[in-house]
Structure formats: structure tokens, C-alpha cells
Amino acid sequence: MIQTSTIITIIVIAVVTYSCRVIGYLVLRRMNLSAKAMTVLQAAPGCVLISVISPAFASNRPADLIALAITIFAATRFSMLITVLTGLCAAALMRYLLPM
């Protein structure tokens, strides 16, 4: 059974994440952003993805390294959403098939 503290943590993280998006929209909706600012905002999701998967580069687990290779391949071919889903599925499948 899932602990209550885990459920509360998930809910708090969801609320904070949603709040960041809403507050960002409310603050920036009437501003005209420069091309440079727009480029930075468009690159942000990729930077977050890299920060999440980069620890796998230092891993010595074959499952993590194989999932990383699959994710990199997907990133060169597909959109961000497909890449993230592919990476998650690859990591789960590889960890299931190649337990440490």
C-alpha cells in the first residue's frame, strides 16, 4: 500500500508544478518577449529532459545505458513527448529485463 506521505508529496509536487505554469502565464501574457527570450523559453523543456536523463551517463548498469541509447536515438527522430515516453518505457523495460 502507498504511504500517506508519498501521496501528499505527489499532490504537493503537482500543485507546485501547475502553479509555476499558471503564474508564468499570468506574468508573461501581456509582455512582448524578444526573439532571444522566446528561444530560451522554447529550449527549457529540452534542458529539463537532459537534467533528468544525464545521471544515466554516469551509470554502470547495462539497463540504464541501453535505455539511454534508445532515448538518444528517439530524440533524433521524434518530438519531445514521444522521446520522453520512449525513454520512460525503455528504462522500465530494460530494468525489468536486466535486473541488477
Secondary structure, DSSP 8 states (H G I E B T S, - for coil): ---HHHHHHHHHHHHHHHHHHHHHHHHHTT----HHHHHHHHHHHHHHHHHHHGGGGG---HHHHHHHHHHHHHHHHS-HHHHHHHHHHHHHHHHHHS--
